[in-house]
Amino acid sequence: MEDLRITKLSLGAEKPFRLLHISDTHLCLADERDNERKNKLAEARRNVFGDGEDALAWSIEKAKELDALLVHTGDLLDFVSAANIDAAKKFTDENDCFFAAGNHEFSQYVGEAWEDKAYRDQSLDRVQAAFKNDIRFCSRVENGINLVAIDNSYYRFEQEQLDALKAEVQRGLPILLFMHNPMHTDEFYNYRRKVQGVQIAYFTGTPAEMMSDYDDHRFRQQCPDEITAEAADYIANEPMIRAIFAGHLHFSHETPYFGRMQYVTGGAGSRVARLIEID
Protein backbone atom coordinates (compact mmCIF):
# COMPACT_ATOMS: atom_id res chain seq x y z
CA MET A 1 0.00 0.00 0.00
CA GLU A 2 1.24 3.46 -0.92
CA ASP A 3 0.09 6.80 0.49
CA LEU A 4 1.28 9.95 -1.27
CA ARG A 5 -0.36 13.13 0.00
CA ILE A 6 -0.09 16.35 -2.02
CA THR A 7 0.19 19.76 -0.36
CA LYS A 8 0.36 22.99 -2.38
CA LEU A 9 1.80 26.20 -0.90
CA SER A 10 1.95 29.63 -2.54
CA LEU A 11 4.85 31.40 -0.83
CA GLY A 12 6.28 33.64 -3.54
CA ALA A 13 9.15 31.32 -4.45
CA GLU A 14 11.67 32.50 -7.04
CA LYS A 15 10.59 29.49 -9.11
CA PRO A 16 8.34 26.50 -8.34
CA PHE A 17 9.96 23.55 -6.63
CA ARG A 18 9.04 20.39 -4.75
CA LEU A 19 9.85 18.72 -1.47
CA LEU A 20 9.08 15.13 -0.54
CA HIS A 21 8.41 14.95 3.19
CA ILE A 22 8.99 11.58 4.84
CA SER A 23 9.25 10.58 8.48
CA ASP A 24 9.56 7.66 10.90
CA THR A 25 11.25 5.11 8.67
CA HIS A 26 12.46 3.16 11.73
CA LEU A 27 15.32 1.19 10.24
CA CYS A 28 15.83 -1.89 12.43
CA LEU A 29 19.25 -3.21 11.45
CA ALA A 30 22.02 -4.88 13.42
CA ASP A 31 24.88 -7.23 12.59
CA GLU A 32 27.95 -8.90 14.03
CA ARG A 33 29.40 -5.52 15.07
CA ASP A 34 26.57 -5.13 17.59
CA ASN A 35 25.96 -7.25 20.67
CA GLU A 36 23.42 -10.05 21.02
CA ARG A 37 20.93 -7.81 22.80
CA LYS A 38 21.02 -5.32 19.92
CA ASN A 39 20.51 -8.08 17.34
CA LYS A 40 17.53 -9.45 19.25
CA LEU A 41 16.14 -5.94 19.48
CA ALA A 42 16.48 -5.56 15.71
CA GLU A 43 14.52 -8.75 15.11
CA ALA A 44 11.78 -7.78 17.56
CA ARG A 45 11.45 -4.25 16.20
CA ARG A 46 11.23 -5.44 12.59
CA ASN A 47 8.16 -7.36 13.68
CA VAL A 48 6.69 -4.00 14.74
CA PHE A 49 7.73 -1.80 11.82
CA GLY A 50 8.30 -4.19 8.96
CA ASP A 51 10.70 -3.32 6.17
CA GLY A 52 11.90 0.24 6.69
CA GLU A 53 14.51 -0.32 3.97
CA ASP A 54 11.74 -0.88 1.44
CA ALA A 55 9.92 2.27 2.56
CA LEU A 56 13.12 4.30 2.28
CA ALA A 57 13.94 2.93 -1.17
CA TRP A 58 10.40 3.76 -2.32
CA SER A 59 10.78 7.33 -1.02
CA ILE A 60 14.10 7.77 -2.80
CA GLU A 61 12.60 6.63 -6.12
CA LYS A 62 9.56 8.87 -5.62
CA ALA A 63 11.78 11.88 -4.99
CA LYS A 64 13.70 11.20 -8.19
CA GLU A 65 10.52 10.60 -10.17
CA LEU A 66 8.95 13.82 -8.88
CA ASP A 67 12.16 15.90 -8.93
CA ALA A 68 11.75 16.69 -5.24
CA LEU A 69 14.18 17.36 -2.42
CA LEU A 70 13.83 14.78 0.36
CA VAL A 71 13.02 16.19 3.80
CA HIS A 72 12.99 13.72 6.70
CA THR A 73 11.60 14.66 10.12
CA GLY A 74 13.26 12.02 12.22
CA ASP A 75 13.28 8.43 13.39
CA LEU A 76 15.10 7.32 10.27
CA LEU A 77 16.81 4.99 12.74
CA ASP A 78 14.86 2.96 15.26
CA PHE A 79 17.90 2.67 17.55
CA VAL A 80 21.62 3.26 17.48
CA SER A 81 23.53 0.38 15.89
CA ALA A 82 26.50 0.11 13.56
CA ALA A 83 24.29 -1.22 10.78
CA ASN A 84 21.63 1.48 11.20
CA ILE A 85 24.24 4.24 11.19
CA ASP A 86 25.85 2.76 8.09
CA ALA A 87 22.44 2.71 6.39
CA ALA A 88 21.84 6.35 7.34
CA LYS A 89 25.25 7.38 6.00
CA LYS A 90 24.69 5.51 2.74
CA PHE A 91 21.30 7.21 2.40
CA THR A 92 22.70 10.70 2.95
CA ASP A 93 25.82 10.06 0.85
CA GLU A 94 23.75 8.98 -2.13
CA ASN A 95 20.77 11.34 -1.79
CA ASP A 96 20.22 15.02 -1.06
CA CYS A 97 18.21 15.04 2.15
CA PHE A 98 17.38 17.76 4.68
CA PHE A 99 17.03 16.13 8.08
CA ALA A 100 15.70 16.86 11.59
CA ALA A 101 16.41 14.36 14.37
CA GLY A 102 13.77 12.22 16.04
CA ASN A 103 14.00 10.68 19.49
CA HIS A 104 14.89 7.25 18.10
CA GLU A 105 18.02 8.66 16.47
CA PHE A 106 19.58 8.62 19.94
CA SER A 107 17.92 5.52 21.40
CA GLN A 108 20.48 2.95 22.53
CA TYR A 109 17.87 0.32 23.39
CA VAL A 110 14.27 1.33 22.81
CA GLY A 111 12.54 2.53 25.98
CA GLU A 112 15.30 1.51 28.36
CA ALA A 113 16.22 4.90 29.80
CA TRP A 114 14.98 8.39 30.60
CA GLU A 115 15.59 10.46 27.48
CA ASP A 116 17.27 13.78 28.21
CA LYS A 117 20.28 15.80 27.05
CA ALA A 118 22.75 13.55 28.87
CA TYR A 119 21.24 10.46 27.27
CA ARG A 120 21.15 12.05 23.82
CA ASP A 121 24.75 13.20 24.08
CA GLN A 122 25.95 9.62 24.55
CA SER A 123 25.35 9.00 20.85
CA LEU A 124 24.93 12.47 19.30
CA ASP A 125 28.39 12.73 17.74
CA ARG A 126 28.25 9.18 16.38
CA VAL A 127 24.83 9.70 14.81
CA GLN A 128 25.57 13.24 13.57
CA ALA A 129 28.55 11.90 11.60
CA ALA A 130 26.13 10.01 9.34
CA PHE A 131 24.28 13.16 8.22
CA LYS A 132 25.24 16.14 6.08
CA ASN A 133 23.35 18.87 7.96
CA ASP A 134 23.24 19.63 11.68
CA ILE A 135 20.42 17.35 12.84
CA ARG A 136 19.56 19.52 15.86
CA PHE A 137 19.14 22.83 14.01
CA CYS A 138 19.78 23.78 10.42
CA SER A 139 18.49 26.04 7.68
CA ARG A 140 18.62 25.77 3.91
CA VAL A 141 17.34 28.30 1.38
CA GLU A 142 15.65 26.91 -1.73
CA ASN A 143 14.39 29.39 -4.34
CA GLY A 144 13.93 32.14 -1.78
CA ILE A 145 12.16 29.92 0.78
CA ASN A 146 13.92 29.16 4.06
CA LEU A 147 13.68 25.53 5.16
CA VAL A 148 14.41 25.27 8.87
CA ALA A 149 14.86 21.95 10.68
CA ILE A 150 14.78 21.87 14.47
CA ASP A 151 15.12 18.93 16.85
CA ASN A 152 12.26 18.90 19.38
CA SER A 153 12.25 15.12 19.67
CA TYR A 154 12.35 15.15 23.49
CA TYR A 155 9.34 17.54 23.56
CA ARG A 156 11.67 20.45 24.36
CA PHE A 157 13.25 23.41 22.67
CA GLU A 158 16.53 24.80 23.95
CA GLN A 159 17.63 28.42 24.22
CA GLU A 160 20.21 28.07 21.44
CA GLN A 161 17.55 26.70 19.11
CA LEU A 162 15.14 29.53 19.87
CA ASP A 163 17.90 32.10 19.33
CA ALA A 164 18.84 30.43 16.04
CA LEU A 165 15.21 30.40 14.89
CA LYS A 166 14.85 34.12 15.66
CA ALA A 167 18.01 34.76 13.63
CA GLU A 168 16.51 32.87 10.68
CA VAL A 169 13.36 35.00 10.90
CA GLN A 170 15.53 38.11 10.64
CA ARG A 171 16.67 36.98 7.19
CA GLY A 172 13.22 38.04 5.97
CA LEU A 173 12.40 34.91 3.97
CA PRO A 174 9.25 32.79 4.30
CA ILE A 175 10.01 29.83 6.59
CA LEU A 176 8.84 26.24 6.41
CA LEU A 177 9.56 24.67 9.79
CA PHE A 178 10.35 20.95 10.01
CA MET A 179 10.44 19.05 13.31
CA HIS A 180 9.79 15.59 14.68
CA ASN A 181 7.03 16.18 17.24
CA PRO A 182 3.92 18.13 16.22
CA MET A 183 3.12 21.37 18.01
CA HIS A 184 0.14 21.55 20.34
CA THR A 185 -3.08 23.29 19.45
CA ASP A 186 -6.30 22.79 21.36
CA GLU A 187 -8.03 21.66 18.17
CA PHE A 188 -5.42 19.00 17.40
CA TYR A 189 -5.35 17.93 21.05
CA ASN A 190 -9.13 17.47 21.07
CA TYR A 191 -8.94 15.49 17.82
CA ARG A 192 -6.37 13.16 19.34
CA ARG A 193 -8.20 12.73 22.64
CA LYS A 194 -11.87 12.78 21.60
CA VAL A 195 -11.86 11.50 18.02
CA GLN A 196 -8.92 9.12 18.03
CA GLY A 197 -9.50 8.21 21.67
CA VAL A 198 -5.85 8.26 22.76
CA GLN A 199 -4.88 9.29 26.28
CA ILE A 200 -1.51 10.81 25.37
CA ALA A 201 -1.41 13.37 22.56
CA TYR A 202 2.41 13.38 22.14
CA PHE A 203 2.76 17.07 21.29
CA THR A 204 5.32 19.73 22.09
CA GLY A 205 3.92 22.63 24.10
CA THR A 206 0.78 21.08 25.57
CA PRO A 207 -0.20 23.12 28.66
CA ALA A 208 0.31 21.29 31.95
CA GLU A 209 -3.35 21.54 32.90
CA MET A 210 -4.31 19.61 29.77
CA MET A 211 -2.08 16.71 30.81
CA SER A 212 -3.51 16.23 34.30
CA ASP A 213 -4.58 12.66 33.49
CA TYR A 214 -1.28 11.69 31.83
CA ASP A 215 0.75 9.10 33.70
CA ASP A 216 3.69 10.52 35.64
CA HIS A 217 6.29 9.50 33.08
CA ARG A 218 4.51 11.09 30.12
CA PHE A 219 3.59 14.19 32.14
CA ARG A 220 7.19 14.83 33.14
CA GLN A 221 8.39 14.00 29.64
CA GLN A 222 6.01 16.30 27.76
CA CYS A 223 5.30 19.14 30.20
CA PRO A 224 6.90 22.23 28.62
CA ASP A 225 9.70 23.96 30.49
CA GLU A 226 10.06 27.75 30.40
CA ILE A 227 12.12 27.87 27.20
CA THR A 228 9.83 25.41 25.41
CA ALA A 229 6.76 27.44 26.36
CA GLU A 230 8.48 30.61 25.13
CA ALA A 231 9.48 28.93 21.85
CA ALA A 232 5.98 27.54 21.33
CA ASP A 233 4.51 31.02 21.80
CA TYR A 234 7.05 32.49 19.40
CA ILE A 235 6.34 29.89 16.71
CA ALA A 236 2.59 30.39 17.10
CA ASN A 237 2.84 34.14 16.65
CA GLU A 238 5.66 34.60 14.11
CA PRO A 239 4.11 35.34 10.69
CA MET A 240 7.29 34.49 8.78
CA ILE A 241 6.76 30.83 9.73
CA ARG A 242 4.33 29.85 7.01
CA ALA A 243 3.75 26.15 7.76
CA ILE A 244 4.94 23.37 10.05
CA PHE A 245 5.74 19.81 9.02
CA ALA A 246 6.16 17.02 11.58
CA GLY A 247 6.03 13.26 12.02
CA HIS A 248 6.19 11.09 15.16
CA LEU A 249 2.51 10.09 15.29
CA HIS A 250 2.67 7.46 12.52
CA PHE A 251 -0.37 8.76 10.68
CA SER A 252 -0.89 11.62 8.22
CA HIS A 253 -3.01 14.61 9.17
CA GLU A 254 -3.54 18.29 8.40
CA THR A 255 -4.65 20.74 11.06
CA PRO A 256 -4.90 24.53 11.46
CA TYR A 257 -2.08 26.18 13.37
CA PHE A 258 -2.63 29.82 14.36
CA GLY A 259 -3.55 31.13 10.92
CA ARG A 260 -1.51 28.65 8.91
CA MET A 261 -1.33 24.85 8.69
CA GLN A 262 0.53 22.06 10.41
CA TYR A 263 1.07 18.91 8.37
CA VAL A 264 1.89 15.57 9.96
CA THR A 265 3.24 12.85 7.68
CA GLY A 266 3.02 9.22 8.71
CA GLY A 267 5.61 6.53 8.31
CA ALA A 268 6.20 3.65 10.69
CA GLY A 269 8.19 1.76 8.09
CA SER A 270 5.49 2.18 5.43
CA ARG A 271 5.39 3.69 1.93
CA VAL A 272 4.04 7.05 3.06
CA ALA A 273 5.15 10.50 1.91
CA ARG A 274 3.88 14.03 1.35
CA LEU A 275 4.68 15.88 -1.86
CA ILE A 276 4.94 19.61 -1.09
CA GLU A 277 4.56 21.76 -4.22
CA ILE A 278 5.74 25.33 -3.64
CA ASP A 279 5.37 28.35 -5.88
Summary of the structure (lengths in Angstrom):
residues: 279
radius of gyration: 17.8
end to end distance: 29.4
largest distance: 53.0
contacts: 950
relative contact order: 0.20
helix: 36%
strand: 23%
